[in-house]
Amino acid sequence: MKIGVLALQGAVEEHIRSIEAAGAEGVEVKHAEQLGELDGLIIPGGESTTIGKLMRKYSFIEPIRQFAAEGKGLFGTCAGLIVLAESIEGGEEPHLCLMDITASRNAFGRQRESFETDLDVKGIDNPVRAVFIRAPLITKTGPEVDVLCTYKDEVVTARQGKILVTSFHPELTDDFSLHQYFLDMIKGG
Amino acid sequence: MKTGTPTVKRGMAKMQKGGVIMDVMNAEQAKIAEAAGAVAVMALERVPSDIRAAGGVARMADPTIIEQVKDVVSIPVMAKARIGHYVEARVLESLGVDYLDESEVLTPADEVYHIDKREFTVPFVCGAKDLGEALRRIGEGASMIRTKGEPGTGNIVEAVRHMRLINSQIRKVQNMSKDELYAEAKNLGVPYELLFEVHENGKLPVVNFAAGGVATPADAALMMHLGADGVFVGSGIFKSENPEKFARAIVEATTHYTDYKLIAEVSKNLGTPMKGIEISTLAANERMSQRGW
């Protein structure tokens, strides 16, 4: 399988390393034309305002919506979650609007409140090491959204069809189970 | 649940990769930077070129400026403390600053000791002009490195020198046999474990940005070519004629640093960039890059 990582800004090489460790080929995606050759696309962590602006500037919005409509897989971590959300709290204009969730940015506070912990994720046997960095939360989920993981009763991992999102950064650890989950999801698991 | 772990602190810097961090002096500039696509802003009382012009002792910014900037942007806010001035650093941490820069742009407060950065919950970025300095700062707990360059000059030559030197030293260390690493750790004055990591991975253990002299979109792209993970732009943006356009152009050139047509496009009609200073006209005591060790 060939998985792209949107390479406009953020932790791109970390995701490529993780998706390759999970058994797929990982490529940087800088142009929308590259989407045609991919089975799935990861939208990495970074600054969602920057990634959102550059996605618009380089005409990624419609092609990624088309990509999702074709049943391809999408995986958003942190900023990627925000970019995929139907709505963003605080009046910020949403970007891809592909997932029926509301995202709250910097929901845990500032960098000094950033943390790591172990969490149980539905569908993954072992606890997952979850690194939260100025992380967002999912404050509302639509009827088609499956909640996979919560932290203190707040939703931090969810799935809708072939779209997967996490508030935290699985790409910063040596646990590749969420990337594995993403690949299985694309295969139809 | 643990805050302030090395993974959390270094991870924060990784999220900034491929981005541009801009110096701002007030809330209005911070908004311009965010709107242009900056991944973070550095809140300052004066940009480096003004610090040069003003002379005297440069210190941590007035907390009011930091609070005003923090209130108007959702992207991370960074601030500078003087080298060795851990009280300034603690004050900035208490204000909720997301990243601290122990910076040679300010007048050093300690001529022997840098801040023990491991003790802080908030991550630090530090300047380096060679591999030894970079690994010493990482040993003290820095979670991100940037080249020192020569701040406030609008002259890229020093940043290029520092980035090239670090890269060539990394290549040399990579090619050493394991038994040579002990002596090299002593030569460079760095912890052996960090040098070993460089030997194994062929890169610094933390993110490395370019800083100190980036004045044009092409400068930013050049530093990305040389292996920078991202770019700090200090005086370059708000000392240019059209900061808004300039900021956007630098963001785009950093993202698409190999797309020369695009860089040509964004470089059109930018107006006059900051004037800049030829390094050889600076006296030794005016070289900020010589501060720190």
Interface residues (C-beta under 8 A of the other chain):
Chain A: A7 L8 Q9 G10 A11 V12 E14 K30 G45 G46 E47 T49 T50 K53 L54 K57 C78 A79 G90 E92 R105 N106 G109 R110 Q111 R112 E113 S114 F115 E116 T117 V131 F132 I133 R134 H169 L172 T173
Chain B: M1 K2 T3 G4 T5 T7 V8 G11 M12 K14 M15 Q16 K17 G18 G19 E34 G37 A38 V39 A40 S74 I75 P76 E93 G96 V97 D98 Y99 T121 V122 P123 V251 E252 T255 H256
